[in-house]
Amino acid sequence: MPWHAFASLPQPIWRSNILCSEAIAANYVKMPARIMPTPIKAIVTERLSSLPESPGVYLMKDAAGKVIYVGKAGCLRSRVRSYFNDSDLTPKTVQLVRRINDIDFYVTRSEEEALILELNLIKRFRPEYNIRLKDDKGYPYIKIDLNEDWPRVQVVRCVASDGARYFGPFASAYSIRQALDVAKSIFPFRTCNTDLNQRRERPCLEYDMRHCLAPCTGQLERKEYSEIIQGVIQFLDGKHLRLEQSLMKRMKQSAEAQHYEAAARLRDQIKAMREVVAWQRVATRVRGDADAAAFVQNGDQAFVQVFFIRGGKLLGREGFLLQGTNAEEPSATMGSFVMQYYAVSQNIPPLILLQHPAEGESVIKEWLTRKRGGAVRLAVPKRGPRKELMETVQTNAQRALEQLRIKHLSQPQALGEALEELKAVLRLPETPQRIEGYDISNIQGQLAVGSMVVFEEGRPRPSHYRRFRIKTIQGANDYAMMEEMLRRRFARAKDGQGEGNWAALPGLVLIDGGKGQLRSACTALEAVEASMVPVASLAKEHEEIFVPGLAQPIRLSASSPGRQLLQRVRDEAHRFALGYHTNLRKRQTFASTLDNVPGIGPRRKKALLKNFGSVARLREATVDEIAAQPLFNAALARKIKECI
């Protein structure tokens, strides 16, 4: 019985969970307005006139009374009416409107107050249709309480109005440990809870490790310790140049006063700080203080990367996960992140570089300016060093998201859940311990290649990967190319030609594409009598899964372990095929360029390709650089430069 006969059975429904958390809401006058018993339009026509034409925040609830969306408006009446009168709504908004059963609203004195209230209510209710930062417990901060006689450097998860200095937020406890480890390697501040009014006879291990100067034993004056704390604050603020100048001045003063131990300690601090920030001097060409934020989206989630630039040097970076971004405009995602991140950030620079314009930019700028106590500018770089920096931030966001997904899927529990979910959703006869992914890469049919990647127990097995040169198909026909590749692969297993990897039959074959690619795969498997092998295809546009025997595709949530595993297999097959195709194209381009150079045969072409890699790099090379390569001389190098 072919495998796909099982797939026609009823499919289970998979839903993603919604995270909830509590926070403090601002106190404004709450004015209920019940708007939505069906039919919608009749009630809207009757009741919407009661909404005020003033700024405020509205809360949309479902039939169970749960808040599913929070929004702000400069004019409550026109904004809420637009949900029911505007025919050009996104699919996400249409779905929201269908679930609305009740609307409450708060009247505020300005749009800025509405923005602050909206942030508080989103944090309190965590509505599923809002874009929201993923923070179940609150982000960690570094706290230095200058009101203490001997200030400590602490890690806290909330910010209080107590006069202390706070730095953050940091994305994780790991990020904050890294920052503290670097700071402590330069400045020996105390982190213990010891009561310094009671002197200790001997210092602890931190003193022996040179991580603390033991103020608990009376070996350090309060003034000297205060200077250490000020150094920590300047370092965390990114004021490295000013800090270095201050340390240099104090070191010279200590040396002139013949306080050689203090001078040596300051010298070591200067050296350590220079080593820590040396790499930052070439990290960016953006001057002054700025933050740069960019994101990449993956279904209902987006990963945002923020680079912190202080004094023209890259101070550090943090990554944050946004939820509820599906079908949202980039400007809405960018605006939501800026509002939610800087609502809790204790360090707002005068310039914030963004990948996309932020929705509600004018209100956000006014709010940030008031919060910072100085002008704040939001800018989307179009060219030059700032544009290059933004591209770097976006690349880092993409890589960080991939690493986050891989890290999650690498956990044994997650892999087990993913495989079991695939077995249930695809109606497989058994758990797919071996999954093979296939993809085609070509340009208008030229240099067509195929890839086969293998995942065993959810983990990649690179030693089992295989590459195919398409031999019988002329022109751009991805379907026929896929069919040829699968025929060749499974014919070897059927005829007993293969050993080891070739002989093993997978528990699932995954094709990159939609119904057309899936049909070609089924045809190939039937032709070599391998129709018992389960096969499915994954279409990238909407991440839909197609299986034989089902007219409608299977849709899994973005947080589904099974979907994430299939995406990883699909992406790995695409990467492997594209890499092979790129190498072949590079070799062909390189070889064709050198065909007209007398004295250059296959051996010398291969040597040039190995040493220079591309025609562009060969053109940039000098005659002496080419002549210095094995198999070449000055005369031949001059001929090459003349011909290319």
KOLZAVO-375065 format. One record per residue (C-alpha): x, y, z; residue number from 1. Coordinates in Angstrom, 3 decimals. Example, Ala and Ser with C-alpha at 12.3 -4.5 7.8 and 13.67 -1.06 7.14 Angstrom:
       east      north         up   num
     12.300     -4.500      7.800     1
     13.670     -1.060      7.140     2
//
This chain:
       east      north         up   num
      0.000      0.000      0.000     1
      1.530      3.406     -0.971     2
      2.405      5.610      1.981     3
      0.236      8.506      0.881     4
     -2.919      6.438      1.427     5
     -2.430      7.140      5.141     6
     -2.221     10.887      4.524     7
     -5.835     11.149      3.393     8
     -7.041     10.430      6.951     9
     -8.330     13.408      9.019    10
     -5.537     15.702     10.193    11
     -5.184     16.991     13.767    12
     -5.312     20.713     14.478    13
     -2.168     22.296     15.949    14
     -2.295     25.554     17.862    15
      0.446     27.695     19.396    16
      0.281     28.772     23.040    17
     -0.016     32.441     23.997    18
      2.279     33.790     26.719    19
      0.758     36.004     29.420    20
      2.353     38.181     32.136    21
      1.310     40.890     34.600    22
      2.509     44.480     34.969    23
      1.278     47.777     36.402    24
     -1.296     49.731     34.367    25
     -1.530     53.509     34.459    26
     -4.499     55.126     36.228    27
     -6.803     56.842     33.751    28
    -10.575     57.199     33.584    29
    -11.910     53.945     32.085    30
    -14.996     54.342     29.876    31
    -16.676     51.100     28.689    32
    -18.450     51.037     25.343    33
    -20.106     47.801     24.270    34
    -20.027     47.821     20.523    35
    -20.120     44.341     19.117    36
    -23.055     41.950     19.496    37
    -23.831     40.743     15.975    38
    -24.685     41.929     13.411    39
    -21.589     44.123     13.478    40
    -22.542     46.910     11.049    41
    -25.929     47.682     12.605    42
    -24.446     48.074     16.099    43
    -21.457     50.053     14.804    44
    -23.775     52.513     13.044    45
    -25.780     52.982     16.242    46
    -23.044     53.122     18.874    47
    -19.801     54.479     17.361    48
    -21.068     58.031     17.608    49
    -20.613     57.778     21.402    50
    -16.826     57.431     21.069    51
    -14.962     60.688     21.885    52
    -12.793     62.557     19.394    53
     -9.855     62.659     21.812    54
     -6.584     60.745     22.204    55
     -6.611     57.532     24.167    56
     -6.200     53.776     24.252    57
     -8.725     51.109     23.271    58
     -8.902     47.472     24.420    59
    -10.597     44.856     22.260    60
    -11.952     41.737     23.978    61
    -13.270     38.388     22.796    62
    -16.459     36.603     23.910    63
    -14.718     35.327     27.061    64
    -13.744     38.865     28.107    65
    -10.044     38.312     27.351    66
     -8.113     41.312     26.005    67
     -6.886     40.321     22.539    68
     -5.647     43.699     21.267    69
     -4.543     47.048     22.702    70
     -4.101     50.117     20.514    71
     -3.553     53.865     20.859    72
     -5.132     56.654     18.834    73
     -4.941     60.395     18.379    74
     -8.699     60.289     17.789    75
    -10.477     57.315     19.332    76
    -13.635     57.681     17.246    77
    -11.994     57.616     13.804    78
     -9.444     54.955     14.731    79
    -11.955     52.463     16.153    80
    -14.443     53.131     13.333    81
    -11.758     52.268     10.765    82
    -11.780     48.631     11.887    83
    -15.400     48.286     10.707    84
    -15.560     50.742      7.795    85
    -12.223     50.106      6.058    86
    -12.438     47.367      3.409    87
     -8.656     47.246      2.918    88
     -7.759     45.292      6.062    89
     -4.942     42.790      6.437    90
     -5.887     39.121      7.001    91
     -4.657     39.420     10.580    92
     -6.914     42.420     11.241    93
     -9.902     40.686      9.610    94
     -9.384     37.755     11.964    95
     -9.156     40.145     14.913    96
    -12.394     41.937     13.987    97
    -14.270     38.621     13.777    98
    -13.336     37.859     17.385    99
    -14.184     41.264     18.886   100
    -17.088     41.081     21.326   101
    -16.454     44.112     23.514   102
    -14.404     47.321     23.454   103
    -13.177     49.424     26.396   104
    -11.237     52.645     26.094   105
     -9.233     55.114     28.173   106
     -9.176     58.848     27.451   107
     -5.762     60.537     27.841   108
     -4.595     64.124     27.617   109
     -2.161     63.588     24.717   110
     -0.880     61.015     22.244   111
      2.309     60.720     24.296   112
      0.284     59.718     27.378   113
     -1.644     57.265     25.192   114
      1.638     55.709     24.070   115
      2.823     55.225     27.663   116
     -0.524     53.756     28.716   117
     -0.555     51.437     25.691   118
      2.873     50.088     26.669   119
      1.713     49.406     30.232   120
     -1.453     47.636     29.089   121
      0.382     45.501     26.513   122
      2.820     44.430     29.201   123
     -0.041     43.660     31.575   124
     -2.377     41.718     29.269   125
      0.073     40.354     26.632   126
     -2.656     40.468     23.906   127
     -2.180     37.845     21.212   128
     -2.777     40.256     18.301   129
     -0.199     42.804     19.515   130
      3.490     42.751     18.655   131
      5.211     42.145     21.981   132
      8.663     41.610     23.399   133
      9.171     38.136     24.799   134
      9.966     38.776     28.460   135
      8.275     36.434     30.937   136
     10.253     37.657     33.963   137
     11.583     41.049     32.929   138
     14.999     41.796     31.508   139
     18.019     41.986     33.851   140
     19.839     45.235     34.631   141
     23.112     46.195     36.293   142
     22.468     48.384     39.336   143
     24.987     50.609     41.155   144
     23.517     52.367     44.191   145
     25.632     55.468     44.785   146
     23.743     56.152     48.018   147
     25.574     53.254     49.684   148
     28.813     54.023     51.542   149
     30.576     51.259     49.603   150
     28.445     50.829     46.451   151
     27.978     47.309     45.102   152
     27.462     46.253     41.496   153
     24.291     44.158     41.494   154
     22.053     42.339     39.008   155
     18.343     43.188     39.314   156
     15.228     42.576     37.216   157
     13.316     45.788     37.845   158
     14.109     49.497     37.864   159
     13.122     51.609     40.869   160
     13.159     55.376     41.373   161
     15.762     55.164     44.155   162
     18.552     57.364     42.780   163
     20.707     54.393     41.739   164
     22.360     54.049     38.317   165
     20.891     51.315     36.107   166
     22.412     49.872     32.936   167
     20.437     47.767     30.494   168
     18.220     46.051     29.738   169
     20.281     43.003     28.779   170
     18.720     40.217     26.715   171
     19.725     37.416     29.093   172
     21.615     36.526     32.249   173
     24.450     35.329     30.000   174
     24.764     38.784     28.415   175
     24.905     40.494     31.793   176
     27.536     38.040     33.094   177
     29.696     38.822     30.075   178
     29.435     42.565     30.733   179
     30.276     42.137     34.442   180
     33.189     39.789     33.732   181
     34.744     42.363     31.407   182
     34.168     45.236     33.852   183
     35.528     43.231     36.793   184
     38.660     42.281     34.851   185
     39.455     46.006     34.763   186
     37.944     47.369     37.980   187
     38.077     45.364     41.250   188
     34.664     46.368     42.614   189
     32.856     44.444     45.342   190
     29.779     42.303     44.712   191
     29.265     40.759     48.182   192
     26.695     41.632     50.864   193
     29.259     41.873     53.667   194
     28.554     44.526     56.319   195
     31.619     46.784     56.024   196
     30.953     48.379     59.424   197
     32.308     45.151     60.919   198
     35.927     44.653     59.893   199
     37.119     41.209     58.825   200
     40.511     39.860     59.868   201
     41.388     38.465     56.466   202
     39.998     39.026     52.957   203
     38.126     36.410     50.923   204
     39.183     34.569     47.772   205
     38.081     37.488     45.576   206
     41.009     39.487     46.973   207
     43.491     36.714     46.213   208
     42.161     36.554     42.642   209
     42.604     40.364     42.342   210
     38.848     40.799     41.742   211
     38.377     42.946     44.855   212
     40.591     45.253     46.964   213
     39.035     44.034     50.229   214
     37.426     47.174     51.671   215
     36.015     44.820     54.337   216
     39.489     44.615     55.958   217
     40.127     48.357     55.952   218
     42.895     48.097     53.327   219
     41.165     50.590     51.020   220
     40.067     54.177     51.552   221
     36.552     55.177     50.633   222
     37.783     57.843     48.198   223
     39.853     55.313     46.254   224
     36.934     52.872     46.097   225
     34.650     55.686     44.919   226
     37.060     56.320     42.029   227
     36.829     52.625     41.081   228
     33.023     52.798     41.015   229
     33.104     55.948     38.879   230
     35.389     54.071     36.481   231
     32.888     51.211     36.273   232
     30.084     53.668     35.493   233
     32.091     55.384     32.756   234
     33.069     52.016     31.284   235
     29.458     50.788     31.176   236
     28.431     54.141     29.653   237
     30.953     53.558     26.852   238
     33.032     56.656     27.725   239
     36.301     54.812     27.212   240
     38.437     57.713     25.980   241
     37.431     59.987     28.857   242
     37.983     57.118     31.294   243
     41.430     56.348     29.892   244
     42.468     59.994     30.173   245
     41.267     60.087     33.778   246
     43.168     56.896     34.657   247
     46.338     58.189     32.979   248
     46.152     61.418     34.980   249
     45.679     59.565     38.275   250
     48.492     57.132     37.444   251
     50.935     60.005     36.869   252
     49.836     61.698     40.093   253
     50.314     58.482     42.045   254
     53.753     57.936     40.529   255
     54.830     61.521     41.303   256
     53.648     61.059     44.913   257
     55.681     57.801     45.011   258
     52.527     55.701     45.551   259
     53.922     53.044     43.250   260
     51.467     50.255     44.097   261
     48.479     52.465     43.269   262
     50.203     53.653     40.086   263
     50.887     50.047     39.021   264
     47.260     49.113     39.652   265
     46.065     52.025     37.491   266
     48.571     51.050     34.779   267
     47.125     47.527     34.716   268
     43.593     48.906     34.499   269
     44.541     51.078     31.508   270
     46.182     48.119     29.754   271
     43.224     45.823     30.386   272
     40.732     48.407     29.143   273
     42.745     49.031     25.968   274
     42.767     45.321     25.232   275
     39.017     45.039     25.776   276
     38.064     47.897     23.439   277
     40.844     47.538     20.833   278
     38.632     45.560     18.415   279
     35.930     48.190     18.624   280
     37.997     50.919     16.990   281
     37.504     49.456     13.517   282
     34.031     48.043     14.146   283
     32.147     51.054     12.767   284
     32.679     54.404     11.110   285
     29.596     56.006     12.683   286
     30.561     58.923     14.893   287
     29.237     59.785     18.329   288
     26.623     57.845     20.294   289
     23.940     55.860     18.508   290
     21.911     52.648     18.548   291
     21.291     50.677     15.353   292
     18.338     48.243     15.195   293
     17.326     45.783     12.468   294
     15.166     42.663     12.438   295
     14.398     39.535     10.436   296
     10.974     37.924     10.480   297
     10.086     34.246     10.691   298
      6.347     33.688     10.642   299
      4.772     35.058     13.816   300
      8.151     35.909     15.336   301
     10.831     38.485     14.569   302
     14.359     38.657     15.935   303
     15.696     42.170     16.527   304
     19.418     42.903     16.788   305
     20.578     46.171     18.395   306
     24.145     47.482     18.108   307
     25.264     50.019     20.746   308
     27.757     52.623     19.454   309
     29.353     54.962     21.947   310
     32.043     57.446     21.040   311
     32.244     56.042     17.507   312
     33.053     52.519     18.769   313
     30.884     49.439     18.977   314
     30.238     48.942     22.678   315
     28.161     45.765     22.370   316
     24.992     44.233     20.989   317
     21.818     42.551     22.201   318
     19.152     40.439     20.525   319
     15.432     40.393     21.332   320
     12.540     38.201     20.213   321
      9.237     39.768     19.167   322
      6.013     37.753     19.003   323
      2.811     38.450     17.082   324
      4.501     39.925     13.982   325
      2.712     37.802     11.374   326
      1.237     39.895      8.495   327
      2.433     43.123     10.152   328
      4.009     45.934      8.136   329
      7.763     46.439      8.790   330
      7.037     49.939     10.088   331
      4.590     48.539     12.669   332
      7.105     45.930     13.846   333
      9.871     48.537     14.038   334
      7.699     51.034     15.897   335
      6.478     48.447     18.407   336
     10.018     47.369     19.187   337
     11.305     50.931     19.633   338
      8.459     51.760     22.030   339
      8.717     48.592     24.125   340
     12.515     48.468     24.261   341
     13.144     52.118     25.138   342
     10.314     52.069     27.658   343
     12.608     49.947     29.842   344
     16.021     51.089     28.580   345
     18.068     53.307     30.871   346
     20.392     54.594     28.151   347
     18.814     56.455     25.230   348
     21.324     57.887     22.714   349
     20.678     61.068     20.688   350
     20.541     59.044     17.439   351
     18.665     55.782     16.782   352
     19.284     54.197     13.374   353
     16.464     51.974     12.147   354
     16.139     49.452      9.350   355
     12.589     50.679      8.546   356
     10.652     53.838      9.457   357
      8.844     53.497     12.787   358
      5.076     53.742     12.805   359
      4.026     56.785     14.856   360
      7.507     58.291     14.570   361
      6.593     61.842     15.606   362
      4.938     60.737     18.877   363
      7.783     58.313     19.634   364
     10.414     61.047     19.078   365
      8.581     63.436     21.408   366
      8.289     60.730     24.065   367
     11.964     59.681     23.776   368
     13.124     63.309     23.900   369
     11.191     63.873     27.117   370
     12.448     60.597     28.600   371
     16.097     61.304     27.706   372
     16.026     64.983     28.620   373
     17.525     65.896     25.247   374
     16.788     65.683     21.545   375
     16.450     62.197     20.033   376
     16.515     61.589     16.274   377
     15.220     58.504     14.446   378
     16.816     57.894     11.058   379
     16.684     55.241      8.324   380
     20.115     55.189      6.606   381
     20.017     55.327      2.802   382
     23.709     55.321      1.891   383
     27.249     55.524      3.218   384
     28.743     54.092      6.427   385
     25.427     54.128      8.282   386
     23.779     52.047      5.546   387
     26.694     49.587      5.667   388
     26.309     49.382      9.445   389
     22.579     48.664      9.102   390
     23.300     45.838      6.647   391
     25.751     44.374      9.163   392
     23.149     44.568     11.939   393
     20.565     42.841      9.725   394
     23.038     40.080      8.821   395
     23.755     39.534     12.509   396
     20.023     39.349     13.216   397
     19.583     36.685     10.527   398
     22.451     34.593     11.859   399
     21.312     34.997     15.460   400
     17.806     33.841     14.552   401
     19.200     30.785     12.783   402
     21.391     29.973     15.783   403
     18.421     30.428     18.116   404
     16.330     28.029     16.069   405
     19.155     25.501     15.765   406
     19.898     25.718     19.476   407
     16.253     25.084     20.324   408
     15.981     22.177     17.902   409
     19.227     20.659     19.196   410
     17.669     19.907     22.552   411
     16.793     16.182     22.793   412
     13.301     16.929     24.089   413
     12.588     19.377     21.235   414
     13.871     16.911     18.634   415
     11.702     14.151     20.055   416
      8.640     16.419     20.037   417
      9.367     17.481     16.445   418
      9.677     13.917     15.148   419
      6.572     12.748     16.985   420
      4.618     15.730     15.703   421
      5.650     14.967     12.112   422
      4.589     11.364     12.538   423
      1.137     12.475     13.741   424
      0.581     15.366     11.317   425
      1.822     13.561      8.187   426
      0.279     10.230      9.218   427
      3.602      8.433      8.851   428
      3.694      4.694      9.586   429
      6.570      5.294     12.033   430
      8.691      8.092     13.512   431
     10.974      9.463     10.731   432
     14.375      8.726     12.267   433
     16.016      9.490      8.909   434
     14.840     12.483      6.846   435
     16.300     13.271      3.429   436
     15.895     16.771      1.970   437
     16.237     17.578     -1.755   438
     16.588     20.802     -3.714   439
     17.528     21.989     -7.236   440
     19.722     24.988     -8.111   441
     20.307     26.464    -11.603   442
     20.123     29.677    -13.629   443
     17.781     29.300    -16.588   444
     18.692     25.635    -16.767   445
     22.442     26.286    -16.877   446
     24.783     24.360    -14.560   447
     21.805     22.566    -12.995   448
     22.637     20.692     -9.813   449
     20.734     18.904     -7.078   450
     21.409     18.324     -3.386   451
     20.561     15.600     -0.909   452
     20.953     16.290      2.806   453
     20.354     13.794      5.586   454
     19.053     14.303      9.128   455
     19.136     11.369     11.513   456
     17.143     11.635     14.754   457
     16.635     15.314     13.932   458
     20.355     16.124     13.580   459
     22.277     16.746     10.329   460
     24.666     14.033      9.075   461
     27.020     15.895      6.682   462
     28.956     12.706      5.876   463
     25.762     11.383      4.235   464
     25.157     14.474      2.073   465
     25.325     13.938     -1.713   466
     25.461     16.233     -4.773   467
     24.074     15.591     -8.262   468
     24.903     17.082    -11.671   469
     21.713     17.054    -13.748   470
     22.542     15.143    -16.948   471
     19.448     14.564    -19.094   472
     17.346     17.743    -18.737   473
     17.845     20.702    -21.082   474
     16.458     24.125    -20.261   475
     14.782     25.409    -17.096   476
     12.584     22.558    -15.889   477
     12.880     22.146    -12.125   478
     10.181     19.459    -12.026   479
     11.999     17.182    -14.474   480
     15.325     17.847    -12.732   481
     13.860     16.819     -9.389   482
     12.453     13.665    -10.984   483
     15.831     12.753    -12.500   484
     17.668     13.233     -9.202   485
     15.244     11.086     -7.203   486
     15.215      8.353     -9.855   487
     18.993      8.110     -9.693   488
     19.100      8.174     -5.914   489
     16.447      5.500     -5.242   490
     17.390      3.333     -8.222   491
     20.710      2.719     -6.477   492
     18.921      1.557     -3.333   493
     16.568     -0.689     -5.339   494
     19.244     -2.314     -7.490   495
     21.554     -2.953     -4.567   496
     24.215     -0.718     -6.100   497
     24.505      1.416     -3.041   498
     26.182      0.652      0.228   499
     25.686      2.343      3.566   500
     24.143      5.746      2.882   501
     22.784      4.824     -0.554   502
     21.183      1.612      0.714   503
     19.361      3.276      3.626   504
     15.724      4.200      2.985   505
     14.480      7.361      4.719   506
     11.433      7.622      6.932   507
     10.555     10.849      5.095   508
     11.636     12.551      1.864   509
     11.224     16.342      1.979   510
     11.105     18.316     -1.282   511
     11.637     22.071     -1.478   512
      8.593     23.380     -3.340   513
      4.863     22.971     -3.792   514
      2.466     20.630     -5.566   515
      4.447     20.501     -8.823   516
      7.677     19.404     -7.158   517
      5.751     16.911     -5.026   518
      4.100     15.386     -8.111   519
      7.512     14.954     -9.778   520
      8.880     13.276     -6.645   521
      5.974     10.807     -6.503   522
      6.423      9.986    -10.197   523
     10.123      9.274     -9.660   524
      9.525      7.061     -6.618   525
      6.838      5.062     -8.400   526
      9.106      4.586    -11.419   527
     11.759      2.882     -9.276   528
      9.219      1.001     -7.138   529
      9.885      3.084     -4.019   530
      6.372      4.431     -3.476   531
      6.424      3.059      0.081   532
      8.807      5.886      1.037   533
      6.847      8.815      2.617   534
      7.266     12.099      0.772   535
      6.162     15.677      1.433   536
      7.006     19.139      0.107   537
      7.401     22.437      1.954   538
      6.489     25.640      0.078   539
      8.461     28.617      1.307   540
      5.985     31.453      0.646   541
      3.462     30.431      3.330   542
      5.384     27.477      4.841   543
      2.647     25.073      3.723   544
      3.207     21.313      3.763   545
      1.870     19.321      0.808   546
      1.427     15.540      0.967   547
      0.043     13.126     -1.656   548
     -3.656     12.415     -1.340   549
     -4.561     15.709      0.362   550
     -6.119     18.524     -1.680   551
     -5.374     21.156      0.977   552
     -1.935     21.835      2.463   553
     -1.140     21.326      6.144   554
     -0.389     24.510      8.059   555
      1.525     24.377     11.335   556
      2.101     27.312     13.688   557
      5.443     29.138     13.571   558
      6.299     27.756     17.027   559
      5.613     24.154     15.976   560
      8.724     21.942     16.534   561
      7.781     19.822     13.523   562
      7.544     22.816     11.210   563
     10.846     24.226     12.476   564
     12.600     20.901     11.833   565
     11.211     20.736      8.277   566
     12.332     24.325      7.690   567
     15.825     23.483      8.851   568
     16.017     20.439      6.541   569
     14.667     22.502      3.620   570
     17.064     25.406      4.270   571
     20.040     23.065      4.595   572
     19.198     21.378      1.272   573
     18.914     24.821     -0.346   574
     22.243     25.960      1.114   575
     24.024     22.799     -0.023   576
     22.624     22.981     -3.575   577
     23.314     26.712     -3.932   578
     26.886     26.305     -2.701   579
     27.576     23.581     -5.268   580
     26.003     25.618     -8.082   581
     27.961     28.757     -7.094   582
     31.262     26.862     -7.135   583
     30.533     25.424    -10.588   584
     29.552     28.841    -11.944   585
     32.678     30.396    -10.474   586
     34.870     27.762    -12.091   587
     33.157     28.119    -15.460   588
     33.391     31.925    -15.414   589
     37.006     31.779    -14.361   590
     37.883     29.180    -16.992   591
     36.105     30.971    -19.841   592
     37.900     34.218    -19.027   593
     41.269     32.491    -19.312   594
     40.467     30.483    -22.455   595
     42.001     33.139    -24.726   596
     45.258     33.420    -22.767   597
     48.055     31.528    -24.558   598
     49.837     29.024    -22.328   599
     46.976     28.626    -19.808   600
     45.702     25.071    -19.659   601
     43.451     23.216    -17.201   602
     46.220     22.816    -14.617   603
     47.104     26.508    -14.511   604
     43.419     27.515    -14.533   605
     42.882     25.329    -11.482   606
     45.886     26.873     -9.740   607
     44.642     30.422    -10.413   608
     41.147     29.553     -9.217   609
     42.558     28.094     -6.025   610
     44.783     31.081     -5.276   611
     42.596     34.002     -6.406   612
     39.065     32.573     -6.294   613
     37.431     34.991     -8.735   614
     38.094     36.986    -11.905   615
     37.641     40.240     -9.976   616
     40.420     39.358     -7.528   617
     42.655     38.228    -10.419   618
     42.153     41.595    -12.156   619
     43.135     43.405     -8.953   620
     46.316     41.333     -8.548   621
     49.636     42.754     -9.765   622
     51.949     41.079    -12.283   623
     54.380     40.279     -9.470   624
     51.658     38.620     -7.376   625
     50.604     36.389    -10.290   626
     54.203     35.576    -11.238   627
     54.922     34.526     -7.639   628
     52.410     31.650     -7.907   629
     53.652     28.116     -8.694   630
     53.626     27.255    -12.448   631
     53.797     30.948    -13.439   632
     56.449     33.481    -14.452   633
     56.573     37.197    -15.239   634
     55.953     36.797    -18.975   635
     52.890     34.626    -18.430   636
     51.607     36.968    -15.747   637
     51.832     39.916    -18.181   638
     49.851     37.959    -20.805   639
     47.129     37.241    -18.257   640
     46.843     40.917    -17.292   641
     46.629     41.919    -20.975   642
     43.845     39.425    -21.784   643
     41.547     39.871    -18.787   644
//
